[in-house]
Amino acid sequence: MENLEENQKTSPKETDIFDARLQRRAFLQYAGAGAAVVALVAAGCKKDRPVYTDFGATLDFKDDTGVLNYAYALEQLEAAFYIKVASAPPSGFTQAQKNYFQDVQYHEIAHREFFKKALGTASIGSLEVDFSSIDFTSASSVLGAAKTFEDLGVAAYNGAGARLKTAANLVIAGQIVSVEARHAAWVREQLTPGTFADLNSLTGLGSSNSGGLDGALSPDKVLAAAKPFIKTKINIINL
């Protein structure tokens, strides 16, 4: 188990690397995050909303703030996973795979920090993760976990999009899910070539990509699937 407080307390060295990599790849530029931050804050992120208590994090889906906190929770999980892998990749990884996890950790950190900044004092606290079921020394175990996180993330964004009431929020969600889908496609190709658009592994949860559309899952199903990896209790209201 790990507490994401450790991952979110960025050291000076990490800050330098983070800034440099994001500038080189212009990630936030193509994500449109600068304009979206203003829109997200204007959408109603209230300072007095009790979204984090001793009993865990509460996601209130009555408005956009709850949906954005939901995305923030999932991005915390993904960022923690990719940071851990990038810091000590399995010995069986190819150089291309090592490069992938090095690069994608910065995407997920950018997503995490974007939501944290946009939500401000309305954001949930840092979640505690549990990666004990993942063998980080095994390439197949790490790639399998990455596939699970990415497929789930794509289905989560697709399922939550209809709950967003502000157009600008829907736009930024669409930009982020397109990046997550690229991650999912790459990871799937590493495991089984030709399965880049196959989400049948989530069919049991009610997700399918029939008709050329990526699957979508409701927040309750996504959080149930992610529960083994999140130690912090997450409460859902007004779903």
Helices and strands as residue ranges (DSSP letters): E 2-3, H 4-8, H 12-25, H 27-31, H 33-42, E 52-53, E 56-60, H 64-87, H 95-119, G 120-122, E 128-129, H 139-160, G 161-163, H 167-191, G 200-205, G 210-212, H 219-226, G 227-229, E 234-237
